[in-house]
Amino acid sequence: MNSMPLGGGGTLRLLLGFAVGGLLGDVFLHLLPESFEALKNSGAYPSDESVLRACGIWILVGLFTFILVELLFAVHRRLQDEHESYEAKKNDDCVAVTKHGNGVMDSFSIGGVQHGNGTVCGTEGNIYSNVNGPNASNKATTDNADLIHISGYLNLVANGIDNFSHGLAVAGSFIAGTKVGLITTFAILLHEIPHEVGDFAILLKSGFTRWQAARAQLSTAAIGVLGAVAALSVERVDFLGRCTSWILPFTAGGFINIALIGVLPELLKERNPRESLKQFFCVFLGLSTMAAVQLLTH
């Protein structure tokens, strides 16, 4: 699956920098305060200290859950590659056509030039290598693409959980009153605009095309409707709050993983000091945007 960067790799990396700042701003300026309030209001913890401890535990659970998923995907891919490599080695054959006739060789060593399609040229005879497995360069590219896709899918999972909590909040606020519901809806929409810009960049970096990224974001947005339906179907909103109070800190842990493990290493590969400075500015811009949204909505 080929990605379609906006205006080239440089522009995409600037958007990724904005995504890192936006995610970290979302975690530390929005999700963590909201997590504390949600856990405190659940009534399950007797003191603020126990609330903070529970919040930290759920953040770590979210962080390491996402790390574990990435590790499992990596192990699965490595085992699959080993199997493919074994099958390719078993099925590889080389056909030699010379003036003495045709024959099959298990291996050969000739000073020729090997092309990507397996043809060997520059020899005295006509020798063709028929290799039934992928060459090394294509294999490395495939491995890298598959591993990158994982970060994109994890981002969609985290956003789906986050949008579910937004649906709960919107529906719960409308239960409290129309005015409160409209204010909450406006605040969430304002908060989501910079968030979605960063998410779009992460999906492009993960190998999604623009259309696939847009469809994926619409799909995660639809999960918010499920959250609203869940809130409206439960008679007691306080009971629902106790059952879902872990969602926000868990999502915060997932966003920390995506920002610092999934996206930031891509920015650290930059060797041009000027580009690095621009990317750092975009990180700061994303963080500042989320801070401004928090000030406007509270």
C-alpha positions in Angstrom: 0.0 0.0 0.0 1.7 3.2 -1.1 1.4 6.4 0.9 0.7 9.7 -0.7 2.5 12.4 1.2 1.1 15.9 1.0 3.6 17.9 -1.0 6.5 15.5 -0.5 8.2 13.9 2.4 9.3 17.2 3.9 5.7 18.4 4.3 4.6 15.1 5.7 7.3 15.2 8.4 6.2 18.7 9.4 2.6 17.3 9.8 4.1 14.5 11.8 5.8 17.0 14.1 2.4 18.7 14.5 0.9 15.3 15.3 3.5 14.6 18.0 2.8 18.0 19.7 -0.9 17.6 19.3 -0.9 14.1 20.9 1.3 15.1 23.8 -0.8 18.3 24.3 -3.9 16.2 24.3 -2.5 13.8 26.8 -1.1 16.2 29.4 -3.5 19.1 29.0 -6.8 17.3 28.3 -6.8 13.5 28.9 -4.9 13.4 32.2 -7.0 16.1 34.0 -10.2 14.5 32.6 -8.9 11.1 33.7 -8.4 12.4 37.3 -11.9 13.9 37.4 -13.5 10.7 35.9 -11.8 8.4 38.4 -12.5 10.7 41.3 -16.2 11.0 40.4 -16.5 7.3 40.0 -16.6 7.0 43.8 -14.4 3.9 43.7 -11.3 5.6 45.3 -11.3 7.0 48.9 -8.7 9.7 48.4 -7.0 11.8 45.8 -3.8 9.9 46.3 -5.5 6.6 45.4 -7.1 8.4 42.4 -3.7 9.5 41.1 -2.3 6.0 41.7 -5.1 4.4 39.7 -4.7 7.0 36.9 -1.0 6.2 36.7 -1.7 2.4 36.6 -4.2 2.8 33.8 -1.8 5.0 31.8 0.9 2.3 32.1 -1.7 -0.4 31.2 -2.5 1.5 28.0 1.1 2.2 27.2 2.3 -1.4 27.6 -0.8 -2.9 25.9 0.1 -1.0 22.7 3.8 -1.9 23.1 2.8 -5.6 23.5 0.6 -5.5 20.4 3.5 -4.1 18.4 5.9 -6.8 19.7 3.4 -9.5 18.8 3.0 -8.2 15.3 6.8 -8.0 14.9 7.2 -11.6 16.2 4.4 -12.9 13.9 6.0 -11.1 10.9 9.5 -12.5 11.7 8.1 -16.1 11.9 6.3 -15.5 8.6 9.4 -14.2 7.0 11.4 -17.2 8.2 8.8 -19.6 6.7 8.8 -17.7 3.4 12.6 -17.7 3.3 12.7 -21.4 3.9 10.2 -22.1 1.2 12.0 -19.8 -1.2 15.3 -21.5 -0.5 13.7 -24.9 -1.0 12.1 -23.9 -4.3 15.0 -21.9 -5.8 16.5 -23.3 -9.0 18.9 -22.1 -11.6 18.7 -23.2 -15.2 21.9 -23.1 -17.3 21.7 -23.0 -21.1 25.1 -23.7 -22.7 26.4 -25.1 -26.0 26.6 -28.5 -24.3 22.8 -28.5 -23.5 20.5 -27.7 -20.7 21.0 -28.6 -17.1 19.8 -27.7 -13.6 22.2 -26.4 -11.0 21.5 -26.1 -7.3 24.1 -23.3 -7.0 26.7 -21.5 -9.1 29.3 -18.8 -8.8 29.9 -16.8 -11.9 31.2 -13.2 -12.2 28.1 -11.8 -13.8 25.7 -9.0 -12.9 22.4 -10.1 -11.3 19.3 -8.0 -12.1 16.2 -7.7 -9.9 14.3 -10.2 -12.0 17.0 -12.9 -11.4 18.7 -12.8 -14.9 22.4 -13.2 -14.8 24.3 -11.4 -17.7 27.9 -10.9 -18.7 28.9 -14.6 -18.9 30.1 -16.7 -21.8 27.0 -18.8 -21.8 23.3 -18.0 -21.5 22.6 -18.5 -17.8 19.3 -17.7 -16.3 18.4 -17.8 -12.6 14.8 -18.6 -11.8 14.3 -17.6 -8.2 10.9 -18.2 -6.8 11.2 -15.9 -3.7 11.4 -12.2 -3.3 14.8 -10.5 -3.6 16.5 -9.0 -0.5 15.7 -5.4 -1.3 12.0 -6.0 -1.9 11.7 -8.2 1.2 13.2 -5.4 3.3 10.8 -2.9 1.9 7.9 -5.2 2.5 9.0 -5.9 6.1 9.3 -2.1 6.8 5.9 -1.4 5.3 4.2 -4.0 7.4 5.8 -2.8 10.6 4.9 0.8 9.8 1.3 -0.2 9.2 1.0 -1.4 12.8 1.5 2.1 14.1 -1.3 3.4 11.9 -3.7 0.7 13.0 -2.8 1.3 16.7 -3.5 5.0 16.1 -7.0 4.1 14.8 -7.6 1.9 17.8 -6.7 4.7 20.3 -8.8 7.2 18.4 -11.7 4.8 18.3 -11.5 4.5 22.1 -11.1 8.2 22.5 -14.1 8.9 20.3 -16.2 6.4 22.2 -15.5 8.5 25.4 -16.5 11.6 23.5 -19.8 10.1 22.6 -20.4 9.2 26.2 -19.6 12.8 27.2 -21.8 14.4 24.6 -24.8 12.2 25.3 -24.3 12.6 29.1 -24.1 16.3 28.8 -27.4 16.5 26.8 -29.0 14.4 29.5 -28.0 17.1 32.0 -29.4 19.8 29.7 -29.6 21.1 26.2 -27.3 24.1 26.9 -24.7 22.0 28.5 -24.9 19.5 25.7 -24.3 22.1 23.0 -21.4 23.6 24.9 -19.8 20.2 25.3 -20.3 19.3 21.7 -18.7 22.6 20.5 -15.7 22.0 22.9 -15.1 18.5 21.6 -15.4 19.6 17.9 -12.9 22.4 18.5 -10.6 20.0 20.3 -10.8 17.4 17.5 -9.9 19.6 14.6 -6.1 19.8 15.3 -6.2 16.2 16.6 -7.6 14.9 13.3 -5.0 16.8 11.3 -2.2 15.1 13.2 -4.0 11.7 12.9 -4.3 12.2 9.1 -0.5 12.7 8.9 0.2 9.6 11.0 -2.0 7.5 8.7 -0.2 8.8 5.6 3.1 8.0 7.2 1.8 4.5 8.0 1.2 3.7 4.3 -2.5 4.7 3.9 -3.5 6.7 0.8 -5.4 9.9 1.3 -8.7 8.3 0.6 -8.0 5.3 2.8 -6.9 7.7 5.6 -10.1 9.7 5.3 -12.3 6.6 5.3 -10.5 5.2 8.4 -11.0 8.5 10.3 -14.7 8.5 9.4 -14.9 4.9 10.7 -13.3 5.9 14.1 -15.6 8.9 14.3 -18.6 6.6 13.9 -17.5 4.9 17.1 -18.5 8.1 18.9 -22.1 7.3 18.0 -21.8 4.0 19.8 -20.6 5.8 22.9 -23.6 8.1 22.7 -26.0 5.2 22.3 -24.3 3.5 25.3 -24.8 6.6 27.4 -28.5 7.0 26.4 -29.3 3.3 26.9 -28.1 3.3 30.5 -30.6 4.7 33.0 -28.0 5.8 35.6 -25.3 8.0 34.1 -23.2 7.7 37.3 -23.1 3.9 37.0 -21.9 4.3 33.4 -19.2 6.7 34.6 -17.9 4.2 37.1 -17.7 1.5 34.4 -15.9 3.6 31.9 -13.7 5.8 34.1 -10.6 3.8 33.0 -11.0 4.7 29.3 -9.4 8.1 29.4 -6.2 7.2 31.2 -5.9 4.0 29.1 -6.2 6.1 25.9 -3.6 8.6 27.3 -1.1 5.7 27.5 -1.9 4.7 24.0 -1.4 8.2 22.7 2.0 8.4 24.5 3.1 5.2 22.8 2.0 6.5 19.4 3.7 9.9 19.8 7.0 8.9 21.4 7.5 5.4 20.0 5.5 5.4 16.7 6.1 8.9 15.3 8.9 10.7 17.0 11.6 8.2 15.8 10.7 9.1 12.3 11.5 12.7 13.0 14.8 11.9 14.7 16.0 10.4 11.4 16.2 13.9 9.9 19.9 14.9 9.2 19.2 18.5 7.9 19.4 20.9 10.9 17.1 23.4 9.2 14.5 20.7 8.6 14.9 19.5 12.2 14.3 23.0 13.5 11.1 23.3 11.4 9.9 20.0 12.7 10.5 21.1 16.3 8.6 24.3 15.6 5.7 22.1 14.3 5.8 20.0 17.5 5.6 23.2 19.5 2.8 24.5 17.3 0.8 21.3 17.8 1.3 21.6 21.6 0.4 25.3 21.6 -2.8 24.6 19.5 -4.0 22.0 22.0 -3.2 24.5 24.9 -5.2 27.2 23.1 -8.2 24.9 22.6 -8.1 24.0 26.3 -8.2 27.7 27.2 -11.0 28.4 24.9 -13.2 25.5 26.0 -12.7 25.8 29.8 
